[in-house]
């Protein structure tokens, strides 16, 4: 056997083809849809061989579906043919390439189907040699005998396509499951929110009545013979007020979950100062050393972020109530490309980090009602607001050594920051 001689131009062409195939590997691996895979493959098939056209065929039971094409003139896009009546079907049924230098001199070719086209030569390779699911066809307008290396390149491309199609199937199945579960979860959450809102709303009227009668009884009833009656009515009034606060918190949480986010440039420092002012109005005699960093700008919903800051400030205010020299600090701890991280820390009661997992859970409290009043909904509301903005929140603390809350929120665009500085 005489040695095969490869010219410099042929070697260059093979190198270019191999480079194109390697690039195609990355392109195909990133494709997440059937259309994306097809678009890449039909183009690469032409480029690898210098062909005048390429088709992407999928097997549809006993038919060949010519799904897409990239050619100098129309071929058979969208048409279907029986497996036994076309070259792509032959390639799939025999699980090997069909190399046809002259379509008019090969019994496998249905000449009448090819006669209106430009095709004179072709190569067809199966997508997957075990139980093929399709084929890739390349066509030339002149009589052309594809080399073995060109056929190998096309078969390698077809094998890559098989893997890519399987990945697409898995990806679409997972995506469908995620969307299905998300839809179910959303429906369940909406139903739960509606239930909570309805129950909370319906409880308000009888609770108001109970509270009203308890207040009247406290005002009118004063019997030296039964001093315990007054204690009973005080307990009823106290618990009714606590339940009213709980219902109000539930209604606020439900409203936050349903609210549509309205993005704008928001200054957390301004919201924090407003929240501190409200606390001072409630407890004018308290002396709290408050330090708020200026211009804590974020992008988000002003109303929801105001509610979050109000809850965080009131939380710090409450848990420093037993400190002689209470201190609260609010500022920025880190800046990122898309998110900035902020903190609020205090020197209050703190908590044991062993129970930190329950901190943002509705109705879970790390202190008893006798120690500090509350419903256990405030921090859960804060977390929901932060998460709705795409951020996260966490806390660190130690018993009787204060607490520090850190939360991330979207960074405003550069022009917003510059305008604020001016």
Secondary structure, 3 states (H helix, E strand, C coil): CCCCCCCHHHHHHHHHHHHHHHHHHHHHHHCCCHHHHHHHHHHHHHHHHCCCEEEEEEEECCEEEEEEEEECCCCCCCCEEEHHHCHHHHHHHHCCCEEECCHHHCCCCCHHHHHCCCCCEEEEEEECCCCCCEEEEEEECCCCCCCHHHHHHHHHHHHHHHHHHHHHHHHHHHHHHHHHHHHHHHHHHHHHHHHHHHHHHHHHHHHHHHHHHHHHHHHHCCCHHHHHHHHHHHHHHHHHHHHHHHHHHHHHHHHHHHCCCCEEEEEHHHHHHHHHHHHHHHCCCCCEEEEECCCCEEEEEHHHHHHHHHHHHHHHHHHCCCCCCEEEEEEEEEECCCEEEEEEEECCCCCCHHHHHHCCCCCCCCCCCCCCCCCCCHHHHHHHHHHHCCCCEEEEECCCCCEEEEEEEECCCHHHHHHHHC
